[in-house]
């Protein structure tokens, strides 16, 4: 009986660890509060879930030109690179915790950093501000602040 109980506790532990993660949820960009040094996307939606001890993220973006991009990735707050799918300009992401409601991330393409940012969820859990910078395919620097609201 103890083995069964211990097994159940261990199986449920990863979900418990993520249960209080403030990033979990569905988020939509508020364009009027977001800033970009490049043409702003028309829409940006992010869905974050806890799946098998990892965060699973799906990002749906409609670019300023109307192109649809769906990025997806799964990983942990451990600074390790995890595969990122759906965007030809990037192929891995890593995230590192700073505080309960704050983390940093690095996105790479073929092992080379292309983007670095910081994500912060407000104390009340209603907003997520994502700030970052990088270089486009031509090497031109860019910055952004994406203001997202929980749905």
N, C-alpha and C positions, 0 to 999 in steps of 0.2 A: 504494500500500500504506500509506503514511504517513497519507493522508487517512482510509482505512478504520479504521486503528488509533486515530487521534485521535477519530474519530466514536464508536467503541466506548467509548473512555475517557470522553468527554463524556456519553454516554448512561448509563453506569454510575455516574458521579460522584454524582448525587443519592442513589442508593441507598447508596453508600459513606458519604456524609455522615451519613445517618440510621442506619447500621448500629450505631453505638455509643450511640445515644440510649437512655438508661435508662428512658424512659417507654414505649417500645414493648413491647407484651405484652398479656396479659389480666389484669385486676385485679378482685378482689371485695372489697367492703366487709366489714370485721369489725365487726359492730354493737356488740360489747361494748367495743371500744376507740374508738368514734366518739362524738362529742357534737354535739348540735343544740339550738338554742334554740327549736325548733319540733318537732312530732311527727316522729320519725325515720323515714326510709324503711325499709320491710321488707327491701328488697334494692337494691343498687347494684352494677352490673357495668360495667366500662369496657374496651373493646378499642381499642388504639392500634396503628396500622400505618403504615409508610412507603409512600406511593403517589405516584409521579410527582413526587418532590422535595418532597412535603408530608407532614404528619402527617394521617392520617385517624382520626377518633375516633368511636366509637359508644358511647353511654351508655344502658344499660337500667336503668330505675328502677321499682320498685314502691313507691308512696307509702304512708304510714301508713294511708291510707284504702283502699288496694288498687288505686288507679289506675295503669295501666301507661303509662310515658312512655319514648319512644325518641328521644333527641337524637342528631344527627349533624352533624359539621362537618369541614372540611379547611382546613389553613392552615400557615403557616410562623411561626417565631420572629422576627417582624419588627415587631411592634407594630401591624400593620394589621388592620382589621376584616374578618372573613370570615363568610359566611352560616352561621347555626346553624339547623337545621331540627328540627321535632318537638316544640317546646315553645312554647305561645302566649305565655309570659311573657318570652321572649327571642328576638332574631333575629340578633345578631352576637356574635362572640368574637374577641379578639385575645390573643396571648401573646408575651411577651418573655423572653429567656433572662437569667438572673442568673449561674448557674454551669452546669457540665455536668449536674448533677442537680437543678437548681432553676430554676423559672420562675414568672412572675407572669401573671395573666390578668385581662381585663376583659370582662364580658358586658353587652350593651346591648339595649334595646328601643326601637325608633324613634329611635335616636341618643342616648338617655339611658341613662347607666350605671345598672344595677340590681344588679350583683354584681361584687365584686372579690376575688381570692384569690391564694394562693401554693401551688405544688405542689413537693414535695421527695421525691425517691426516695433511700432509704437507700444508704449506701456499698456494701453487699452486694447491692443490687438486689432485695431481697425485699419491701420495704414502700414504700408511697407514702402520704405524709400531705398532705392537701389542707385548708388552712384558709382561711376567707373570711368575708365579711359582705356584707350588702346590705339592700335594702328590698323588702318584698312589694308587691303591687298596691295595698294600702291605705296604703302609706308606713311600715309598721311595720318597725323594724330587726330583723335576725336575724343569727345567727352559726352557724358550723359547723366541725367538724374531722372529716374523713372519713379513717379509717385503712383503707388498702387493702392487700391481700396479693396478690403475684404468683401466678398459677395455673400 
